[in-house]
Amino acid sequence: MMLFGKKEQKPSHKAYAVVTGAGSGIGRSFALELAKRGGTVVCSDINLDAARETVGLIEALGAKGFAVQCDVGKEEQVTQLAEQAGQLMQSPVTLVINNAGIGLGGKFDEMTLEDWQWCMNINLWGVIYGCRAFVPKFKQLGHGAIINVASAASYTAAPEMTVYNVSKAGVRALSETLSAELKKFDIKVNVLCPTLVPTNIIKNGKVPHKGLLDYALTNLAFTTSDKVAKLTLDNLDKGKLYTIPQIDAKLFWLMKRASPDLYTKFLGIGYRLFK
């Protein structure tokens, strides 16, 4: 049996979990996979009706779920979520999945400071707030686990995605740092770095070439949100830091690590050729 911790063994199917952005996409898939494993889940989303829909699906599986409205870009709401979650589940939280995020694309010089603030506040600060809210509780408990949803964009650095790339690179760096820092407290960390996964992030985001991206999501995603959630939870149980779920994400990862300069050069050439 794969376990979260060594001191008090807590497998993922016993998790008392909080999932942000649980109203759809990967967040909903995480919530449902945890429910299938017998976990109890607080489903947080800025859209309370969507969170309630996820809870309905959890209850249909015979598990317990609770819906909470939360804007992860507001620290006080994330702090309140952390307090409310334990009360609702009548148990200390053992897993937080910082999943909520938005998509934003466009040329660097066309992005406004408001665009930067909007994206960073949700994609990066939302994860920071989540970690700050739960890490002290996990330390007090003596174990815990964190899944931070980043993106392959955190290392692929695709053109016309500057703001999004930077926000997700921050999530990956945060996760890598926390993994090293929190090991002695028996707190596990996993960072999820997918490429295209069929979710609402393109629909609800501000990105160029939506038609092309929608086509790619439908035909080139190589996976589903359900498969991504299952793989990530399995990797967390195994103590793995990275979940890179698709073949294209793995290929980009290997290319970037093998020769960062060459990778960036070919990226620039490709952009000029196909632009």
C-alpha positions in Angstrom: 0.0 0.0 0.0 1.4 3.4 -1.0 1.5 5.9 1.8 1.6 9.6 2.4 3.7 9.5 5.5 6.0 7.4 7.6 5.1 8.5 11.1 1.3 8.1 10.8 0.6 6.2 7.7 -2.2 7.9 5.7 -2.9 6.5 2.3 -4.7 8.7 -0.3 -7.9 6.8 0.0 -8.2 8.0 3.6 -7.5 11.6 2.8 -9.4 14.5 4.2 -8.9 16.8 1.3 -9.5 20.3 0.2 -9.5 20.9 -3.6 -9.7 24.4 -5.0 -11.2 24.9 -8.4 -13.2 21.7 -7.8 -16.2 22.9 -9.8 -14.9 21.5 -13.1 -12.0 20.1 -15.0 -9.0 18.7 -13.2 -10.3 19.9 -9.9 -13.5 18.0 -10.2 -11.6 14.9 -11.3 -9.4 15.1 -8.3 -12.4 15.4 -6.0 -14.2 12.4 -7.6 -11.0 10.3 -7.6 -10.5 11.0 -3.9 -14.2 10.1 -3.3 -13.7 6.8 -5.2 -10.8 6.1 -2.8 -13.1 6.7 0.2 -11.8 10.2 1.0 -13.8 13.1 2.3 -13.5 16.2 0.1 -14.2 19.9 0.6 -14.8 21.2 -2.9 -13.9 24.9 -3.2 -14.6 27.0 -6.2 -15.4 30.7 -7.0 -18.6 29.3 -8.6 -20.5 27.8 -5.7 -23.1 26.2 -7.9 -20.3 24.3 -9.8 -18.8 23.2 -6.5 -22.2 21.9 -5.4 -22.5 19.9 -8.6 -19.2 18.2 -7.8 -20.5 17.4 -4.3 -23.6 15.9 -5.8 -21.4 13.6 -7.9 -19.3 12.7 -4.8 -22.4 11.8 -2.8 -23.6 9.6 -5.7 -20.4 7.6 -5.2 -21.3 7.1 -1.5 -18.7 9.5 -0.2 -18.9 12.8 1.7 -18.3 16.2 0.2 -18.8 19.8 1.1 -19.1 22.8 -1.2 -17.4 26.1 -0.2 -17.2 29.3 -2.3 -13.7 30.7 -2.3 -11.7 33.2 -4.4 -8.2 31.9 -4.1 -6.8 35.3 -5.1 -8.0 36.7 -1.8 -5.8 35.5 1.1 -8.5 36.0 3.8 -10.9 33.7 1.9 -8.2 30.9 1.6 -7.4 31.3 5.3 -11.1 31.0 6.1 -11.4 28.0 3.8 -8.6 26.2 5.7 -10.5 26.8 9.0 -13.9 25.9 7.7 -12.7 22.7 6.0 -11.6 21.0 9.3 -14.9 22.0 10.9 -17.0 20.6 8.0 -15.2 17.3 7.9 -14.8 17.1 11.6 -11.2 16.0 11.0 -7.8 17.7 10.4 -7.2 18.2 6.7 -4.5 15.9 5.4 -4.3 16.9 1.8 -4.7 20.2 -0.1 -4.8 20.4 -3.8 -4.1 23.9 -5.1 -5.7 23.6 -8.5 -7.7 26.8 -9.2 -6.2 28.7 -12.1 -7.0 30.7 -15.2 -5.5 30.9 -18.7 -4.0 34.1 -20.2 -2.1 34.5 -23.4 -0.9 37.3 -25.7 2.2 39.0 -26.8 4.4 40.4 -24.0 4.0 44.0 -25.0 0.3 43.7 -25.3 -0.2 42.4 -21.8 -1.3 45.1 -19.3 -0.2 45.3 -15.7 -3.8 44.5 -14.9 -3.5 41.3 -16.9 -0.3 40.4 -15.0 -2.0 41.1 -11.6 -5.1 39.1 -12.5 -3.2 36.0 -13.6 -0.5 36.1 -11.0 -3.0 36.7 -8.2 -4.9 33.5 -9.1 -2.3 31.2 -10.6 0.6 31.9 -8.3 -0.6 33.8 -5.2 -3.6 31.5 -4.9 -1.2 28.6 -4.6 1.0 30.5 -2.2 -2.0 31.4 0.0 -3.1 27.7 -0.1 0.3 26.5 1.1 0.6 29.2 3.8 -2.9 28.2 5.1 -2.2 24.5 5.4 1.5 24.0 5.9 1.4 25.1 9.6 -1.6 22.8 10.2 0.3 19.9 8.6 3.3 20.6 10.8 1.2 20.5 13.9 -0.5 17.3 12.7 2.8 15.6 12.0 2.1 14.8 8.4 0.2 16.0 5.3 0.4 16.3 1.6 0.2 19.1 -1.0 -0.5 18.9 -4.7 0.1 22.1 -6.7 -1.2 22.2 -10.2 1.3 24.0 -12.4 1.6 23.3 -16.1 4.2 22.1 -18.7 4.1 25.9 -19.5 6.3 26.3 -16.4 9.2 24.9 -18.5 8.2 25.0 -22.1 8.1 28.8 -22.2 5.9 29.0 -25.3 5.8 32.4 -27.0 2.7 34.6 -26.5 2.1 33.0 -23.1 4.5 35.1 -21.0 2.2 35.9 -18.0 0.8 32.3 -17.8 4.3 30.8 -18.2 5.7 32.9 -15.4 2.8 32.2 -13.0 3.2 28.4 -13.5 7.0 28.5 -13.3 6.5 30.1 -9.9 4.2 27.3 -8.8 6.8 24.7 -9.9 9.6 26.5 -8.1 7.5 26.8 -5.0 6.7 23.1 -5.1 10.3 22.1 -5.6 11.4 24.3 -2.7 8.7 23.1 -0.3 9.4 19.4 -1.2 12.9 19.8 0.1 12.0 22.0 3.1 9.1 20.0 4.4 10.5 16.4 4.1 11.6 16.5 7.7 8.0 17.2 8.7 6.6 14.2 6.8 4.8 16.5 4.4 4.8 15.3 0.8 4.6 17.6 -2.2 3.7 16.8 -5.8 3.6 19.3 -8.7 1.4 18.5 -11.7 2.8 19.7 -15.1 0.4 18.7 -17.9 0.2 20.1 -21.5 -3.3 20.2 -23.0 -6.1 18.7 -20.8 -9.7 19.1 -21.8 -11.0 21.6 -19.2 -12.7 25.0 -19.1 -9.4 26.9 -18.8 -9.4 28.0 -22.5 -13.1 28.7 -22.5 -12.9 30.9 -19.4 -9.5 32.4 -20.0 -8.1 35.2 -22.1 -6.0 33.4 -24.7 -5.3 34.0 -28.5 -6.2 31.4 -31.1 -9.1 29.9 -29.1 -10.4 28.0 -32.1 -7.0 26.3 -32.7 -6.6 25.6 -29.0 -10.1 24.1 -28.8 -9.3 21.9 -31.7 -6.1 20.8 -30.0 -7.9 20.1 -26.7 -10.4 17.9 -28.6 -7.9 16.0 -30.8 -4.4 16.3 -29.3 -4.8 16.2 -25.5 -3.4 12.6 -25.2 -5.2 12.2 -21.9 -8.2 13.1 -19.8 -8.6 15.0 -16.5 -9.7 11.8 -14.8 -6.5 10.0 -15.9 -4.4 13.0 -14.8 -6.0 13.1 -11.3 -5.5 9.3 -10.8 -1.9 9.4 -11.9 -1.1 12.4 -9.7 -2.6 10.9 -6.6 -0.7 7.6 -7.3 2.6 9.6 -7.7 2.0 11.5 -4.5 1.5 8.2 -2.7 4.8 7.0 -4.1 6.6 10.1 -3.0 7.2 11.5 -6.4 7.7 15.2 -6.8 6.7 15.6 -10.4 3.7 14.4 -12.4 4.2 14.9 -16.1 1.3 13.0 -17.5 1.5 13.2 -21.3 4.1 12.1 -23.9 4.5 15.6 -25.3 5.0 17.1 -21.8 7.7 14.4 -21.1 9.4 15.1 -24.4 9.5 18.9 -23.8 10.8 18.2 -20.3 13.6 16.0 -21.5 14.6 18.4 -24.3 14.7 21.4 -22.0 16.8 19.6 -19.4 19.2 18.1 -21.9 20.0 21.4 -23.7 18.1 24.5 -22.5 19.9 26.8 -24.9 19.3 24.6 -27.9 15.7 24.1 -26.9 15.1 27.9 -26.7 16.8 28.4 -30.0 14.6 26.0 -31.8 11.5 27.4 -30.0 12.3 30.8 -31.4 12.9 29.4 -34.9 9.7 27.6 -34.9 7.7 30.6 -33.7 9.2 32.8 -36.5 8.4 30.1 -39.2 4.8 29.4 -38.2 3.8 32.9 -37.1 
